[in-house]
Amino acid sequence: MERTRRILVAPLDWGLGHATRCIPLINALLKRNAEVIIAGSGSSAGLLKIEFPGLKHYPLPGYNPRYPANSNMVFTMGLQLPRFIKTIYSEYRAVNKLVEEEKIDVVISDNRYGCYSPQAKSIFITHQLHILMPHNFKWMEGYVNYFNHRQVKNFDECWVPADNADLLGDLVPGKLPLNTRFIGYQSRFKKTESGLKYDVVAIASGPNPQRKLFADMLRTQLKASGLNALLIAGDVSGTEVFSEEGNLSEANYLIGDKLNEAIQQSKTIVTRSGYSTIMDLAKLGKKPIFIATPGQTEQAYLAAQLMSKGIAYSMEQSAFNLKKALKESDKFSGFTTFEDDVTLLDKAIQSIL
């Protein structure tokens, strides 16, 4: 009798998006009777411990990126590059130790370059096969993507969470590596019938200090608006701590079905334009207003793409005005049609089991 396949899932710790899009993958693996082990760090590891308390969880070295409050993102990230490279080597050693000790058959890394092993089939998940640089640093784009592609080549396969390259645009090059496979849009949410409860649900996310700056800005403007609103501040370090004050309800975070329900109960969602968030809102057919994290070129690009398609209004954080954003949002359709090919993930999982 063939033994149960043991799968190690390791998401990146830059915000929660890498962890949230691993949730449907982990559930799909568990339904196929695979034994899933999770490794990670930071808030993403904390979220998966909450979502999957019955699974084994191991720590990995954390990247702990420091985001600028006002200064240049590229410069700030560049100063941390030696530490990031050191972390890649450290997580490689940690993962290979786990592969040996836990007899891992497959390693699935969501954007962790060091999470692969010569002793196990190794999968890399990313939606950025082509990394975009800000206008003033376009000259670096070739070097950055050379490094990106060289690292991805350490893996047996690269899985892209999309049905095709339509939504991702320039984030996916025209010529894909031979080991690339689309696995369908990955969302932990399910669309259900739910009445409206909130005018606005606002979700802050990502690393500090930008997450806290965004949450504080949202809190102030939501209170002043008089609208029936819910703020999810994005702090998963403690407990949910749901509270109500006047027109504004607030929670540090909501998990699983609670977040699914809150989003569906809102007319409008104000949130970051991270790709995992986009997949979630598309799945639920919601109307978002996107505020890209300052300095994150990928989020700014995706927000601009959706705005040009007439799907979602977006505004820079430095100029954020809730009243204006809600008025402008009326001109946009939101995610009204969304077809997801679920067979793509099934086929990918079948190939590794």
Secondary structure as GFF3:
##gff-version 3
##sequence-region A 1 353
A	DSSP	beta_strand	6	11	.	.	.	ID=ss1
A	DSSP	alpha_helix	17	20	.	.	.	ID=ss2
A	DSSP	alpha_helix	22	31	.	.	.	ID=ss3
A	DSSP	beta_strand	35	40	.	.	.	ID=ss4
A	DSSP	alpha_helix	42	51	.	.	.	ID=ss5
A	DSSP	beta_strand	56	59	.	.	.	ID=ss6
A	DSSP	alpha_helix	73	102	.	.	.	ID=ss7
A	DSSP	beta_strand	106	110	.	.	.	ID=ss8
A	DSSP	beta_strand	121	125	.	.	.	ID=ss9
A	DSSP	three_ten_helix	135	140	.	.	.	ID=ss10
A	DSSP	alpha_helix	141	152	.	.	.	ID=ss11
A	DSSP	beta_strand	157	160	.	.	.	ID=ss12
A	DSSP	three_ten_helix	169	171	.	.	.	ID=ss13
A	DSSP	beta_strand	180	182	.	.	.	ID=ss14
A	DSSP	beta_strand	198	203	.	.	.	ID=ss15
A	DSSP	alpha_helix	210	225	.	.	.	ID=ss16
A	DSSP	beta_strand	229	232	.	.	.	ID=ss17
A	DSSP	beta_strand	243	245	.	.	.	ID=ss18
A	DSSP	beta_strand	248	251	.	.	.	ID=ss19
A	DSSP	alpha_helix	256	264	.	.	.	ID=ss20
A	DSSP	beta_strand	266	271	.	.	.	ID=ss21
A	DSSP	alpha_helix	275	284	.	.	.	ID=ss22
A	DSSP	beta_strand	287	290	.	.	.	ID=ss23
A	DSSP	alpha_helix	297	308	.	.	.	ID=ss24
A	DSSP	beta_strand	313	314	.	.	.	ID=ss25
A	DSSP	three_ten_helix	317	319	.	.	.	ID=ss26
A	DSSP	alpha_helix	322	329	.	.	.	ID=ss27
A	DSSP	alpha_helix	343	352	.	.	.	ID=ss28
###
